[in-house]
Amino acid sequence: MPVHLNTAGAGLMPAAVVDTMSAHLAEEATEGAYETELRHSDTLEKGVYEALAAVLDAPVDDLALFDSATRAWSSVVGALRLTDADRVWITPYEYAGSLILWTELRRRTGLRVEVIPLTPSGDLDLCWMRRNIREDVAAVSVPHVPSGCGIVNPVEEIGRILAPWPCLYLVDACQSVGQLEVSVRRIGCDLLTGAGRKFLCGPRGTGFAAVGPRLRTAAAPVFHDLHVADMTSADGYEIHTDGARRFEYAERSAAAVRGLDEALRHHLARTDGPGTGHDARAAVRDAVAGLPGTRLIDPGTRHASIVTFVCEQLPAARIRDELAARGVSVWVAQGNHTPLYLPGQGVDHGVRVSPHHYTSPQDTEVFARALREVIR
Ligand SMILES: Cc1ncc(COP(=O)(O)O)c(C=O)c1O
């Protein structure tokens, strides 16, 4: 089996996740998909939301499921009522998908998008935030961990800075849920989004959002699907929930949702929390640091399990392919996926290495040996 160091792409699903999904599909094929859904409605309508609430430390009513983190983000952020009087703060670590949405919202509404500056270490400048926050900042958008490098942004501290202000606080936790402790309650955010497939090791095609009551009141979704809304007359409809599920669509892959439920429970049962066991990130970082012509892209003072580097002699895709030929999976971080930061660091493409709790000391040794063969 290859050494899988691409959790930031998608983590390895535990056997229980695969078994649950396979059994669900087999049941759908023999009994019918609607009938199977009905049989598992406890999990699909209740259990999965309770498990997600436990993982995110968020109220069940705030939770909604989607088929990706981007769908979660765009369904909620796209429903915000913003005007040309509003300012939105983003960070240089913003994910490209989120930036595309801000660009579109700016074009449509005339709102102003401002980028929070960094300190020389690459950390977000919290003093600047404290000095400049005003009533007209309508939303602040922060990725907990960005897509292209391993900095951990101080989302709880930012939450404390923003708490006295009316702005909505939006956190992209796509790369952090499953590897870091994430508590919506402690962060104090109005929106937190993520994907099932990354450090939670759930299936592809799953995403989620925690949408707080303040944001639910402020948002105006253009559509409500039939699991939450009924036509009451020829030209009237009623929404029968105040909960975040009003942002969802009714149709979804029940097998994927059950897989996500299993992954969340597997995660909750883990005893090897952050900071315990083998420090795979440190081992990966050490393996890269000593090699000729390599440069780590490692801003900030706190780091998650993502190590990105570039190499003068070899393109990132070549390093990925050479490592794959030696039984090690890493991925290419595209500069334009973190477009306000990586290109400015001279990174068009970098090698992104993202171990997880299942990465053993032997795995990181195999990686280090293979990398020494590839980069000499
Ligand atoms: C930081 C970050 N945010 C958002 C996303 C989007 O997630 P998805 O592909 O599930 O839409 C990604 C994907 O890699 C990401 O790294």
The ligand as a Tripos MOL2 file, in Angstrom:
@<TRIPOS>MOLECULE
LIG
   16    16     1     0     0
SMALL
NO_CHARGES

@<TRIPOS>ATOM
      1 C1         -9.2420   25.9020    2.6360 C.3       1 LIG1
      2 C2        -10.2420   25.2920    1.7010 C.ar      1 LIG1
      3 N1        -11.4780   25.8150    1.6400 N.ar      1 LIG1
      4 C3        -12.4170   25.3090    0.8220 C.ar      1 LIG1
      5 C4        -12.1490   24.2410    0.0140 C.ar      1 LIG1
      6 C5        -13.2300   23.7210   -0.9060 C.3       1 LIG1
      7 O1        -13.6590   22.4400   -0.5450 O.3       1 LIG1
      8 P1        -14.5380   21.5960   -1.5720 P.3       1 LIG1
      9 O2        -13.6010   21.0930   -2.6130 O.co2     1 LIG1
     10 O3        -15.1520   20.4950   -0.7180 O.co2     1 LIG1
     11 O4        -15.5730   22.4760   -2.1260 O.co2     1 LIG1
     12 C6        -10.8810   23.6590    0.0320 C.ar      1 LIG1
     13 C7        -10.5660   22.5240   -0.8560 C.2       1 LIG1
     14 O5         -9.4900   22.0290   -0.9400 O.2       1 LIG1
     15 C8         -9.8940   24.1980    0.9020 C.ar      1 LIG1
     16 O6         -8.6650   23.6940    0.9600 O.3       1 LIG1
@<TRIPOS>BOND
     1     1     2 1
     2     2     3 ar
     3     2    15 ar
     4     3     4 ar
     5     4     5 ar
     6     5     6 1
     7     5    12 ar
     8     6     7 1
     9     7     8 1
    10     8     9 2
    11     8    10 1
    12     8    11 1
    13    12    13 1
    14    12    15 ar
    15    13    14 2
    16    15    16 1
@<TRIPOS>SUBSTRUCTURE
     1 LIG1         1 GROUP 0 **** ****
